[in-house]
Amino acid sequence: MARKTTIKKSPEDKLVDAALELAASKPWPRVNMEEIAKAADISLLEAYSVAPCRAELVSKIIERFDRAVLSGDDPSLAEESRRDRLFDAVMRRLEAMKPHRSALKSMTMGMATEIDTTILTGIKMLSSAKWMLRVSGIPADGPIGFLRAKALLAVYVVTVKEFIRDESEDLSVTMSVLDKNLKRAGRIFG
């Protein structure tokens, strides 16, 4: 008889999963850390150890999508243009985000009233932009790297706004917006 193997989730994964689930079911400003910890079936101490505040928890969610971008790197794209590799990296992120679209919409709308979360999210997303550049083979360090990351972040924000509204299964509208804006910013990516 074969044994059923269960993968034990880390407290971080449990907390992130619970936050995304709760944000999908109600407005993000009405979701608190106690409720998230309870839904994750972890203690407040464990929740605090992972994310001492909601801003840190949003950071953990962003990191999950960063890992999806980095783990899905496709070596067969090595001969493609930088823009094509960057397009692929952003789309990997959006594909990972797709099951959580309603949660992300709730969080995005709700963060407008949370200054600490907005600031930390901005800093974290700039870091994410640098990782998407790096995985695409585009230098992301120094002053030019900083400008590239800011340009990519601007493209990403416009794309995510469309992504949240895009109901198509293949994200065709989102891909079109991403492609158009990457072309516009093309020279900065080298």
Secondary structure, 3 states (H helix, E strand, C coil): CCCCCCCCCCHHHHHHHHHHHHHHHCCHHHCCHHHHHHHHCCCHHHHHHHCCCHHHHHHHHHHHHHHHHHHCCCHHHCCCCHHHHHHHHHHHHHHHHHHHHHHHHHHHHHHHHCHHHHHHHHHHHHHHHHHHHHHCCCCCCHHHHHHHHHHHHHHHHHHHHHHHHCCCCCCHHHHHHHHHHHHHCHHHHC
